[in-house]
Amino acid sequence: MGHAKTKSPADQLNVRSVFARTRAAQLAKRTGMSTVQVVEEALRAYQPAPVAIPAGRLIEKHGLLVKRMGRAQITQAQVDAELEDMRSGVRH
């Protein structure tokens, strides 16, 4: 004789979003999976954006780390000029 598993409150997930419930039901119907399986697969596949790591005196400009010049702000034109100089081999 087996024992029934007792569910804790952490085993329950209420989704109040009409969109999320509807979309999960549509995907379950299309795939033949249960709604729970659809949600589990979606959560397994989800990869959040990486968290920015402080880089000391470097700042990020369009995906690149660049050195801040003192307390002055670096303009996009300055970043572009520095990149162009680097590409063409100009040394400062």
C-alpha positions in Angstrom: 0.0 0.0 0.0 1.6 3.3 -1.1 1.5 6.6 0.6 0.0 9.6 -1.2 2.5 12.4 -1.7 1.5 15.4 0.3 1.8 18.6 -1.7 3.4 21.6 -0.1 2.4 25.2 -1.1 5.7 25.4 -3.1 4.3 22.6 -5.4 1.5 24.8 -6.6 1.8 27.6 -9.1 -1.1 30.0 -9.9 -0.8 31.8 -13.2 -3.1 34.8 -13.4 -2.1 35.9 -16.9 -4.8 35.0 -19.4 -2.2 35.2 -22.1 0.1 32.7 -20.4 -2.7 30.2 -19.6 -4.2 30.5 -23.1 -0.8 30.1 -24.8 0.2 27.2 -22.7 -3.1 25.4 -23.5 -2.7 26.1 -27.2 0.9 24.7 -27.2 -0.2 21.7 -25.1 -3.0 20.9 -27.7 -0.6 21.3 -30.6 2.2 19.2 -29.1 0.2 16.6 -27.3 1.9 17.5 -24.1 0.2 18.5 -20.9 0.1 22.1 -19.9 2.4 21.4 -17.1 4.9 19.8 -19.5 4.7 22.8 -21.8 5.4 25.2 -18.9 8.3 23.0 -17.6 9.9 22.8 -21.0 9.6 26.6 -21.5 11.2 27.2 -18.1 14.0 24.8 -18.9 14.7 26.5 -22.2 14.6 30.1 -20.8 18.0 31.7 -20.4 17.9 35.2 -18.8 20.2 37.9 -20.1 23.6 37.9 -18.4 24.0 40.1 -15.4 26.4 43.0 -16.0 29.5 42.6 -14.0 31.2 45.8 -12.7 34.3 46.3 -14.7 36.2 48.9 -12.5 37.0 51.9 -14.6 35.5 50.4 -17.8 32.1 51.2 -19.1 30.0 49.5 -21.7 29.3 51.1 -25.0 27.3 49.1 -27.5 28.5 45.8 -26.2 32.2 46.9 -25.9 34.1 47.7 -22.7 35.8 51.0 -23.0 37.9 53.0 -20.6 36.3 56.1 -19.0 38.5 59.1 -19.4 38.6 60.6 -15.9 35.2 61.8 -14.9 34.3 63.1 -18.3 31.6 61.3 -20.3 32.7 59.4 -23.4 30.7 60.3 -26.4 29.7 57.9 -29.1 31.8 59.9 -31.5 34.8 59.4 -29.3 34.2 55.7 -29.0 33.7 55.4 -32.8 36.9 57.4 -33.5 38.9 55.2 -31.1 37.6 52.0 -32.7 38.4 53.4 -36.1 42.0 54.3 -35.0 42.4 50.8 -33.5 41.2 49.1 -36.8 43.5 51.2 -38.9 46.5 50.6 -36.6 46.9 54.2 -35.3 48.5 54.2 -31.8 48.0 57.0 -29.2 
